[in-house]
Amino acid sequence: MGVSSWELLQGQASSDKPQVPHALQVATDFIVHWLLVVYKIDR
């Protein structure tokens, strides 16, 4: 779900920072998605 937004962030930061490992990308996307789901449930 958050892959598109992550790719946009990577595209903007690619010139400044090195590429983030794919594993970290998946983990970050999973955590963000999980937090959004929990937030919606609690709300």
C-alpha positions as a Markdown table, in Angstrom:
| # | Residue | x | y | z |
|---|---|---|---|---|
| 1 | Met | 0.0 | 0.0 | 0.0 |
| 2 | Gly | 2.8 | 2.4 | 1.0 |
| 3 | Val | 5.1 | 1.3 | -1.8 |
| 4 | Ser | 4.3 | 4.3 | -4.0 |
| 5 | Ser | 4.9 | 6.9 | -1.3 |
| 6 | Trp | 8.1 | 5.1 | -0.3 |
| 7 | Glu | 9.3 | 5.2 | -3.9 |
| 8 | Leu | 8.6 | 8.9 | -4.0 |
| 9 | Leu | 10.6 | 9.4 | -0.9 |
| 10 | Gln | 13.4 | 7.3 | -2.3 |
| 11 | Gly | 13.3 | 9.2 | -5.5 |
| 12 | Gln | 13.8 | 12.5 | -3.6 |
| 13 | Ala | 16.5 | 11.2 | -1.3 |
| 14 | Ser | 18.3 | 9.1 | -3.9 |
| 15 | Ser | 20.6 | 12.0 | -4.8 |
| 16 | Asp | 21.5 | 12.7 | -1.1 |
| 17 | Lys | 21.4 | 9.3 | 0.5 |
| 18 | Pro | 22.5 | 5.8 | -0.6 |
| 19 | Gln | 19.8 | 3.3 | -1.5 |
| 20 | Val | 18.1 | 1.5 | 1.5 |
| 21 | Pro | 18.3 | -2.3 | 1.5 |
| 22 | His | 15.1 | -4.0 | 0.2 |
| 23 | Ala | 14.6 | -5.8 | 3.5 |
| 24 | Leu | 14.6 | -2.5 | 5.4 |
| 25 | Gln | 12.2 | -1.1 | 2.8 |
| 26 | Val | 9.8 | -3.9 | 3.3 |
| 27 | Ala | 10.1 | -3.7 | 7.1 |
| 28 | Thr | 9.4 | 0.0 | 7.1 |
| 29 | Asp | 6.4 | -0.3 | 4.8 |
| 30 | Phe | 5.0 | -3.1 | 7.0 |
| 31 | Ile | 5.4 | -1.2 | 10.2 |
| 32 | Val | 3.8 | 2.0 | 8.7 |
| 33 | His | 0.9 | -0.1 | 7.4 |
| 34 | Trp | 0.5 | -1.8 | 10.7 |
| 35 | Leu | 0.5 | 1.5 | 12.6 |
| 36 | Leu | -2.2 | 2.9 | 10.3 |
| 37 | Val | -4.4 | -0.2 | 10.8 |
| 38 | Val | -4.0 | -0.1 | 14.6 |
| 39 | Tyr | -4.7 | 3.7 | 14.6 |
| 40 | Lys | -7.9 | 3.1 | 12.6 |
| 41 | Ile | -9.0 | 0.3 | 14.9 |
| 42 | Asp | -8.4 | 2.3 | 18.1 |
| 43 | Arg | -10.1 | 5.3 | 16.6 |
